[in-house]
Amino acid sequence: MEDIKVRKYLVMSKFTHGERFLLEKQFLNRHSADHYCELMTEENEHDNLEFFLFEQTVAYNEKAKDC
């Protein structure tokens, strides 16, 4: 079985007046995610749009198997 690379760095955006996050893009490493956010922030396509980095730290289905 081939190893699947997990894109565990998630860049999400949110309008400052909103409460929901929107998935922008997923990355294999933090460097790429940071670079993407720098570019998107410089582009400033939408007013009041913030970017956030989330990192997958727990796979709950895997955690259940360990119990």
RAQUI-V834203 format. One record per helix or strand of 2 or more residues. SS is the DSSP state (@ for helix, = for strand). FROM is the first residue (numbers start at 1). LEN is the number of residues. If there is no record, write none. Layout:
# RAQUI-V834203
SS|FROM|LEN  SS|FROM|LEN
This chain:
# RAQUI-V834203
=|9|7  =|22|6  @|30|14  =|49|7  @|60|7
